């Protein structure tokens, strides 16, 4: 039955109200709850039995009376109106316009929970996305259709980094630019204002759809906001064939809201008090990225999460790492030394990088240079630990060369301006420049012909004639 209303509630427990009616009611169904003065609040069904139904309200229960309240079951799931008019608009976490321009003109309404994608219909992500940031493009490459989160900490520059990616990201193999879906969950007003101002200054606002659920919004709205954002992304990607970049911040706030709702419902807690279904909840969001057969569009996700106490083993980053294809980890020590972006060299990883780089996609030396930089920087970490024990003056000459490489790598390769956009050629050239600090016989991860092609000219070593090189090979 649709649009059936009942009067009276059994009890009110914070944002959850209990009604004795449960026939013809579905889980996650949208409900309208009216107070004694006719004020309307939306909610959704979160639990039910044969005798009662639990409804969680999007808001507070001020003014609700158990005897005088009226409950209307709308017979449909939570939906959002979508159409070409989405671009350039600002919505709240429930998909309602808050920019003063009214609802968009469209008759298409989609379930915010999305539809399962047949795994057979998925296309393997391969196209290289150039972000213009050397630490990402050179060593942790982003691929179209990938989900690559940013693991950060309170006070670090993850918002500046995300804004820079939005400004600069482009697909080298395609002519179309990205459209951006930006979703803020439980963030402070100044964070939301930073992104809005940055989008406006950089001229990308007309290609951005914004969903804002700020810190003072109800917990349940934070849980709905990313689903509204991803539903809009799916429409633009799979119906309108657009390349969509989805930035979601902060996933930690989403998980905190999930824990709060779980506690209200009296569920048995798991690790750190989070519900046992935290993994499946995160997967239901992250797995909505990708490419599918029959559409030239794509959804690429960059979720941002702040690790509590910078603990990468905390349940939120831990489970996110299992679901996503890598992570960009920001390092507090690098940030304190003035390095921007402070991308940690060793914990960061892009599992799809190997499928989007190389000849015809980036450059023939990309894989080897990246591998050598990782190996050399790993040795730098070991030598720095050793130097802290025995003193730098006791190190060998080779170890001191690695220390110089480490300083040059951080200051020349990792560090760049917030508005500096480096193409992949410039990034790889910088990689070769910092590798000149390492002895030539230590470059064990790079093919000899690539050393002769790229490194020797930097060192002033003349290249042998072609017939001599062919005989040597």
N, C-alpha and C positions, 0 to 999 in steps of 0.2 A: 504494500500500500504506500502511496506517496502523499506527502503533505498531511499526515495524520497527526493531530495534536492531542496531548493529554494534560490534565491539570494536576498540579501537586507533585512534590518530591518526597522521597522517603527520608533522605538526609543529605546534608551538604558538608563536604570535607575539603576545605580549601577550594582549589580550582576544579575539584571533582564533585559531581552531583550524582545521586543515585535515584533512579525512578523504578517503580514496580512494574513498568510495562516492558516486555521483551519480545513480543510476537512481531514477526515481519520486520525485524531490525537486523541490519548487517554490521559486521565489524568495520570500523573506520568510516561508517556512514556519517554524513554531516547532519548536525542537529542545530535547531534554533531554540534558544532558551529565552523566555520573556519574563521580565520582572513585573511587579505589581503596577508599574506606571507604563507598561508597554515597551520598555527599553529592550532592545534585541541584542543578544550575544550569540555568536556562533560557537559551536563546539563539535567534537566528534566522538563516536562510540569507541571506548578503549577496552571495555570488558563487558561480559554478559553471562548470564546463566538462564535457567528456565524461568526464574521468578523476577529477576531484576536486570537493569542495564546501567552501566557506569559511563558517564559522559564527562569528558574533560573540556572545560570552557577555555576559549581563547581570550583570556583576560581575567579579571578578578570577580569575586562573587558579591561585591557590594550592592546592596539593594535587593538581593534575592531572598525570598521567603519560601520555606518548604511548603506552606499551605497555599500560597497565592501564585507561585511560579507556574508557568505554562511551558510545556515541552513539545516541540514540533519536529518529528522525524521527516527529513526531506527526501529520503529514499535514493540518495546518490552519494558517491564519494566526493572528497574534496576536489574541486576542479579549478582550473585557471583559464581565462579567455586568452587566446593567442591569435596572432595575425601579423602581417607586415608592419603594422603600426607599433609593434613592441619596441623597435629601435629608438633610442633616445629618451626612453621613458624611465620613471622611477616609481617603484612599487614597494609596499610594505611586505612583511614576511608571508602574508596570506595572499599575495598577488593583487592587492587592491591599490589603485593609483594614489600616490601621495604628492604628486608634483603639481596638482591644481588643474590638470587638463582633462579630467574625467576618464571614463572607461574607453578602451580602444574600440574601434569600429570593426567588429568581427563576429561571426556567428559560430566560430569554432571554439569549443570548450573541451579541454583535455584533462583526464585524471592525473593529478599530480604524482601519484604513485608509479606512473609509467607502465609500460608493458614489457614483459620479458623478451629479450632478443634471442632468437635461435642462434646458438653458437656457430652453426654451420654457415649462417648468413654474415658472420663477421669477416672483415678483411684485415689481414695482418698489417699493423702499422709500419710504414717504411719511409715516408717523406721527411726529410730533414727540415726542422724549424730553426731558423736563425734568429736568436734572441739579441744578438749584438753584444752579449756578455761572455767574455773569454772563458771564465770559470765553468760556464754551462756549455757553451758551444764546443769548446776544445776538449773537455774531459767528462762531461755529464750531459751529452747531447739530448735535446728534447725532440721527440718524433711526433708527427701528426697522428692523433688518435690515442696518444699515450696519456696515462695519469701519473704525474710526477709531482709529489708533494714537496713543500718546503718545511723542513723541521727547524724550528727556531726556538728562541727563548724570550722571555719578557724583556723589553727594552732594546732588542736587536733590530736590525734594519730590514726585516722581512717585508714590511709594507712598501718601503722605497724600492726594494728589489722587484716585488710583484708589479708595481706601477711602471717600472722601467721595462719589464717584459711585455706588458700590455702595449706600451708605446712603440716598442721596437720589433716585436715578433713578426716574422713573415716566412712564408713557405717558398723556398727557392725554386721548387719544381712547379709552382702554380702562380698565376697572375693575380688571383683574387686575394684581397686582404682579409684579415680576421675580423669577425664581429665578436664582441666581448660580452659575456654574461658575468656580472660582478654580484656576488652574494655575500652580504655581511651578516654574521650571526652573533648577537650579543656583544658587539664591539661598542666602544665609547663613541660619542658624537664627533670628537676631534679626529678619530681614525676615519670615520665615514666622510667627514668634511675634506680630509686630505685627499682621498681618492676622487671625490667629486670635483674638487678644484684642479687636480692633476689631469683628469680626463678633459676638463673644459679648456685648460691652458694648452694642452697638446693637440686639441682639435679632433679628438677621437670620440667625443661625447655623443655625436650623432650615430655612431656605430656601437653604442654600449647600451645594454639593458641592465638596470640596477635594481636589486632587491635588498632592502634594508630592514633588518630586525635588530634594533639597537639594544643596548644593555638594559633599558627600562621596559622592554617589551616582555610579554608573558613567555614562560619557558616553552610552552607548547608551540608558540609561533616560531621559535628558533628551530624546532624540529620540522616544521612545514616549509620554512623558507628555502632550504637547498633543494627540496623536491619541486617547488614552484620554479626555481631557477633552472633546474635540469630539464623540466618539462618544456620550458621556453626554448632551451638549447636544442632539444630533440626536434622540436618543430622547425626551427631555423635550419638545422643541419640536414635532417632527413626529408623534410617536405620542401624546403626552399634551396637546398643544395649549397649551403653556406659553410665556410670554415669557422667553427665556433671555438673560442677559447674561454673556458669557464674558470674563474678565480673565486674560490670559496674561503673566506676567513671569518672566524677562527674555528676550526674543527674541534678544538678543545672545548669551546663554549657550547658547541652542539652536544658533545658527549656529556658535559656537566648537566645540561638540560635533560638529557636522557636519563642520567642517574637520579635527578630530582624527581622526574615523573615516575620512574620505577619505584623510588622510595615511597611516594605518595600512594601508589597502588599496592604497596605491601609485598613486593616481590623479593625473593631471596637474593641478596647481593653476591657478586662474584669478586674478582680482583679489584682492590682499592674501592670497593663499594659500587662499582659499575655493574649493570645487569649482565647476565651470562650471554645475552644475545647481542652484545656490543659489536662483535665481529660481523655478524650478519647485517646489522644496521648500517655499519660503515660500508660493507660490500654492496648493499642495495643502492648506495650513492655512487661509490667509485666505479662500479661496473656499468654505469650508464654512459661511460666514455667509449669512444672508439669509432670505427667506420663499418658500414654495412653494405651488402650487395644491393645494387639498384639505386644508390644515391652517391653523388660525387662529393657530398658534404662530409663533415667530420666533427667530432667533439673531442677536444683536448682539455684535460683537467689539470689545474694547478691548485690543489688544496693547500692552505696554510694552517699549520698547527703549532702552537707554542707549547713546548715540552715543560711540564711542571718540574721546577728545580733543575732544568736542563738535563733531565733524565731520559735518555733515549730508550731505556728499557721499560719506561712507564707504559701501561696498557694501551694508551691511545697511539703513540708513535709505533709501538711494537706491533700492534695489529694492523695499523696502516701500512707498515712495511711489508707485511705478508700479502696484502691485497694489491698494492700498487706496484708499478714497474720501476722501483728505485726511489731515491729521495735526494733532495738538495739539503744538506745540513749546514746551518750557520754556526760559526764558532765564536764564542765569547772572547777568547784570548786574542784572536785576529782582530775583532772589533775594537778591543781595548788598545791595540797597537795602531789603530787608525786605518786598517785595511777595509776598503769597500769595493765590492760586496764581500763580507767575511765568510766565503764559502769554504768549509773544511775540505781539504784535499782528499783525505783518506776515507772518512765515513760516507761521503757522497757517492752516489752510484746511479747510473741509468742503464737498466737491463736491456733496453731496446737499442742502445747506441750503435751496436755492431751492425744492425740492419739498416741504418740510415746514413752511414758515412762511407767514404771511399771514392774511387773513380766514378765519375758521372753523377755523384751526389754532393760530395764536398771536395776532397782532394786526395790524391793517391797516398800521401804521407800521414793522413789524419790518424788512422788506427795506431801506427807505430809511434808517432810523436806522443799521443795520449798515453800509451802504455809505458813509454820511457819516462814521462813526467811523473806518473804515479809511482813507478819503481824508485826513481831518484828521490822524490819527496818523502817516501816511506823511509829511505835510508837517512835522510836529513833528520827526521824525528828521532831515530835511534841515536844518531851522533849528538844531537842536542841533549838527550838524556844522559849520555856518557859525559859530555862536557860539564854538565851540572854537578857531576860527581868528582871528576879528576881535574877539571879546569880546562879551558880552551887551549891554553899554551902547551898542554901535554898531548894534544891531538896530533895525528900524523898529517903530513902535507896533503894527502888525498882527502882526509876527513875535513880539513880546512877548506878545500875546494868545494866539497859538498855543502858546507855551511854558507859559503858565498853564493852557491847555486840557490840555496833555500831563501836567502834574503832577496836575491834578484827575482826569484820565482814569485814571491809574495808581493814585492813592490812593483814589478814590471808586468807580470802576467795576470795575477789575481786582481790587483788594484786597477781600477779605472773610474772615470767620472760617472756621476749619476746620469748624465745626459750624453755620455760617450757611446756611440754605436759602432762597434767594430765588426767588419765583415769576417767571414771564416778564414779568408786568406790572410788578413792582418793578424788574427788570433794564432794561426799556425806559424806564421813568421816570427811572432813573439816567442812562441814555444821553442823554435830553433835558436833564437837569440839567447834565451836563458840556458839552453843546453850546451852552449859554448863554454860554460864554466866547468863542465864535467870532462874528465879525460876521455879522449876519443875511444880508447879501448874499453871504456865502461858503458858505451852505448850498445849494449847487447840485445836490446829489443827492437832495434831499427835495422832494416835491410841495408846492406852496403851501398847499393845503387842509390838509395834515398839519401844516405849520408853524403855521397859524392854530388848529388843533384842540389841539395839544399844547404848542407852545413859547410862544405868546402868553400863556396863563394863567400860566406860570411867570414871565414877564417883567412881569406885571401889566397887559398890554394887553387892554382889553375886546374881546370878540368881537362883530363886526358882526352885526346882525339877519340872519335866514336869507334874507329876500327880497333884501337888499342883496348878500349873498354869491352868490346865484344870478344876479343881474344882472351882477355882476363876472365870473363865470365864463362 
